[in-house]
Amino acid sequence: MKDLPVPRLPHRRGGNRLAIMLARTAEQVRAATVPYKVGDVVLGDDPFNGRQVGTITVIRGPVLGLRTACEGHPDFVPGIVYYDYRQVRTPD
C-alpha cells in the first residue's frame, strides 16, 4: 500500500494582527465615549470611594483614574482613585 502525502494547510500570519487591531479599535471607541480628557479637574462621588476632587490621570474604557490631593484630611492617602465616568462631574 502506498502512503499518500497529507496536504499542509497554508499558515495564516495575519490572524493575530487582526485580533490586536480590533482590540485596539474597541478600546479607542470605549475611551472616546468618555466626555473628559486627561488633565481635567473633576469631582468624583461614589458610595465606596467617597467624594474627592482630583485631576484625571488615567482613562481606561469607562473608568477614570483621579489623582487626589487629600489635603487637610488625615485618613486619606494621596494617590489614584478610580471612578466610573458617570460618577464624575466638574466642580462648581
Backbone hydrogen bonds, N-H to C=O, Kabsch-Sander energy under -0.5 kcal/mol:
donor,donor_aa,acceptor,acceptor_aa,energy
13,R,11,H,-0.7
18,L,14,G,-1.9
19,A,15,G,-1.6
20,I,16,N,-2.0
21,M,17,R,-2.5
22,L,18,L,-2.4
23,A,19,A,-2.1
24,R,20,I,-2.3
25,T,21,M,-2.3
26,A,22,L,-2.4
27,E,23,A,-2.0
28,Q,24,R,-2.2
29,V,25,T,-2.1
30,R,26,A,-2.2
31,A,27,E,-2.4
32,A,28,Q,-1.8
33,T,29,V,-0.7
33,T,30,R,-0.7
34,V,31,A,-1.1
39,G,56,I,-2.3
40,D,37,K,-1.9
42,V,40,D,-0.6
42,V,54,G,-2.6
43,L,89,R,-3.8
44,G,42,V,-0.5
44,G,52,Q,-3.1
45,D,87,Q,-2.6
46,D,50,G,-1.1
50,G,46,D,-2.2
52,Q,44,G,-2.2
52,Q,50,G,-0.6
54,G,42,V,-2.4
55,T,67,R,-2.0
56,I,40,D,-2.4
57,T,65,G,-3.2
58,V,65,G,-1.4
60,R,63,V,-2.5
63,V,60,R,-1.9
64,L,83,Y,-3.4
65,G,58,V,-3.2
66,L,64,L,-0.6
66,L,81,V,-3.3
67,R,55,T,-3.0
68,T,66,L,-0.7
68,T,79,G,-2.4
69,A,53,V,-0.8
73,H,70,C,-0.6
76,F,73,H,-0.7
81,V,66,L,-2.6
81,V,79,G,-0.5
83,Y,64,L,-2.7
85,Y,62,P,-2.5
87,Q,84,D,-2.2
88,V,85,Y,-1.0
89,R,43,L,-2.3
